[in-house]
Amino acid sequence: MSAPIMMIAGSVISGIAQIGQAQAQQAQYEQQAYNEKIKGRQDAINYKREGIERLRELNRAMAATSARAAAGGILAFKGNETKRMINLASTSRALGELRTLDLNAENAILQGNANAANAQAAGRAAVRMGTLSAIGNVAMGIGAAQSQGPILGTTPT
């Protein structure tokens, strides 16, 4: 086999390898995208768990208020303005925290999805750039081979 043909074959093989490498890189980005979505959902679950804990704390605080009222000789389950005010303040604070945690959970999912979309775009770009680079290298290999001498009986012009 002549040297120019070997140069062309080498550049084609190199181009195929570049495309394969770009596709492997895209697979890594796809895995990263999947992981980002999972992370966003896990963060959202953690915020929801924290919200549940806040509601439990509220329940304990309201139970303690009723118990203190009963210990002080006040009918624990009968309306009492002081007890109501304490419970209302506790409820208001807890609901504010719960809403913040709920928004954080939504944002965690949105952030995970955005990070996943960025990783997927990077994977597509890697394949696109790898393919263009491979085409360019093959073209350069063909040009270099033509400068070395005739390819399959052709003469350089």
C-alpha positions, -999 to +999 in steps of 0.1 A: +000+000+000+013+035-008+021+061+018-007+085+007-033+057+011-019+049+045-021+086+055-058+087+044-066+055+062-049+067+093-068+100+092-102+082+087-095+059+116-085+088+138-117+106+128-138+076+137-120+075+171-127+112+176-164+107+170-164+077+193-147+098+220-173+126+216-201+101+219-186+087+251-183+122+264-220+128+255-229+096+275-210+110+305-230+143+302-263+123+300-254+105+332-245+139+348-279+152+336-297+122+352-278+127+384-287+164+385-324+156+382-321+130+410-302+155+432-329+181+427-356+156+437-336+145+468-331+181+479-369+187+474-376+156+496-353+169+523-371+203+523-404+185+526-391+164+555-379+196+572-414+210+567-430+180+583-406+184+612-417+220+616-453+209+617-445+184+644-428+211+664-459+233+660-480+204+672-457+200+703-458+237+710-496+238+708-499+207+730-475+223+755-496+255+756-527+235+763-509+215+790-496+247+807-530+262+805-545+231+822-517+231+848-525+267+856-562+259+863-575+271+829-598+248+810-573+235+784-598+229+756-621+258+762-615+290+744-589+312+761-577+344+744-541+341+757-538+305+746-553+313+712-529+342+707-499+320+716-511+292+692-519+317+665-484+332+667-468+297+666-490+287+637-483+318+617-445+314+622-446+277+613-467+283+582-443+309+570-414+285+574-434+258+557-441+280+527-404+289+525-395+252+526-421+244+500-407+271+477-372+258+483-384+223+473-398+236+441-366+256+434-345+225+440-364+206+414-362+235+389-325+239+396-319+201+391-338+203+358-318+233+346-285+217+355-296+185+336-306+206+306-271+223+306-254+189+308-275+175+279-266+206+258-229+201+266-232+165+255-248+175+222-221+202+217-194+176+224-207+153+197-211+182+172-176+195+179-161+160+178-177+153+145-166+186+130-131+180+143-130+145+128-141+158+094-115+185+095-087+161+104-098+137+077-098+165+052-063+176+063-051+140+061-064+137+026-047+170+017-014+159+032-016+126+014-022+143-019+009+164-014+029+132-009+022+118-043-005+102-065-034+084-049-046+054-068-029+065-101-040+101-099-016+129-102-017+159-079-028+191-096 
